[in-house]
Amino acid sequence: MLTNEQIKFYKDNGYIIVSGVFQPEEVEECVRETDGMFSRAEKSGKNLEATWGGKWQNTQISEDERGTTSVLSIHNMQYHSSVFTKMLVHPKLTEAVADLIGPNVQLHHTKLHVKPPEKGSPFPLHQDYDYFPHEKDTMIAAVIYLEDVTEENGCLCVMPGVHAQGPLTHQHDGSHYLSPEEYTIGEATPCTGKAGDVVLFSYLTPHGSYPNRTSSPRRLVLFQFRSPTDKPLKEVHISPGQGMMVRGINPALEI
Ligand SMILES: O=C(O)CCC(=O)C(=O)O
C-alpha cells in the first residue's frame, strides 16, 4: 500500500498523509452515520462537549472566545454502528498501518470529533504518549477526514520530526498539552486534505488542530492502533474492544 518513500517520510517526520484511502461512497455512508449518531446522542441528553481546558494562548483563538466554541466527541463508535466496525478493518487502512508498525495491528481506541460551524474549538499541541505511554512506541493514530479540510475549517496540524525527541514535558491543568509558548499552532504544519484521506501519525508527534471558522461542520474519525507486542506502561485509557486485532495475529496467544 505505502511506497518506500512514504515509509521513509513517516520515519523521518512522524506522520504521513495518505490520499484516497476511503472512497466517496464510503465517506458518504460514514457522514450519514456520524450525523445520525450525534443526533441520537443529543436526543438522549448526553453531554458530548470535549473542548479542552488549560491555557489557550497560540491556538489561533482568543481567551475572550473561551466558552463560546465547541467540539463534540463520541467514543467507541463501533459499539453504536457497524459502519465504524467496517472502517476499523478496512484493508487499505490496516495495510497502510501495517507498513509502518509491522504486520500485526491491534485496536487501542476510537473516537469521532465534530467541530460545529463558525465556532469549532482548536486543540492545543500535545503528544498522545502523555495520555497512554507504551513500552515500544508503536502507537499510531489514523485520522480519517470526512470532508475536505483546510486551516479555516480546523484541519489537524503536526510538528514534523519532533517525534524523534521522545516524550516531552506536558502541562496537566484540564487537559494534557505542551507549553503553548514553546509549541504554537502557527508553527505547526497543516495537514490539509480531501474527504477520504487519512493522516497517520506517531503518538510521539506533537499535533493539534485549528478552530473551525467556516459555515460547515468539520467531522473526523480517529482510530489508535498499536502492535500487540507493545505493552502499556500504565493501566490508563482502557476502552471497550481494546486489544481486538484489526489485521494479522496476536503472537502472544498460544492455543
Ligand atoms: O479533532 C481534532 O481536531 C484533533 C483531535 C486530537 O488532536 C486528539 O484527539 O488527540
PDBQT file of the ligand as one rigid body, heavy atoms in Angstrom, charges set to zero:
ROOT
HETATM    1  O1  LIG A 301     -10.237  16.552  16.405  1.00  0.00    +0.000 OA
HETATM    2  C1  LIG A 301      -9.190  17.165  16.257  1.00  0.00    +0.000 C 
HETATM    3  O2  LIG A 301      -9.124  18.174  15.576  1.00  0.00    +0.000 OA
HETATM    4  C2  LIG A 301      -7.876  16.738  16.903  1.00  0.00    +0.000 C 
HETATM    5  C3  LIG A 301      -8.005  15.684  17.901  1.00  0.00    +0.000 C 
HETATM    6  C4  LIG A 301      -6.751  15.401  18.658  1.00  0.00    +0.000 C 
HETATM    7  O3  LIG A 301      -5.733  16.008  18.479  1.00  0.00    +0.000 OA
HETATM    8  C5  LIG A 301      -6.755  14.328  19.641  1.00  0.00    +0.000 C 
HETATM    9  O4  LIG A 301      -7.835  13.813  19.961  1.00  0.00    +0.000 OA
HETATM   10  O5  LIG A 301      -5.654  13.964  20.141  1.00  0.00    +0.000 OA
ENDROOT
TORSDOF 0
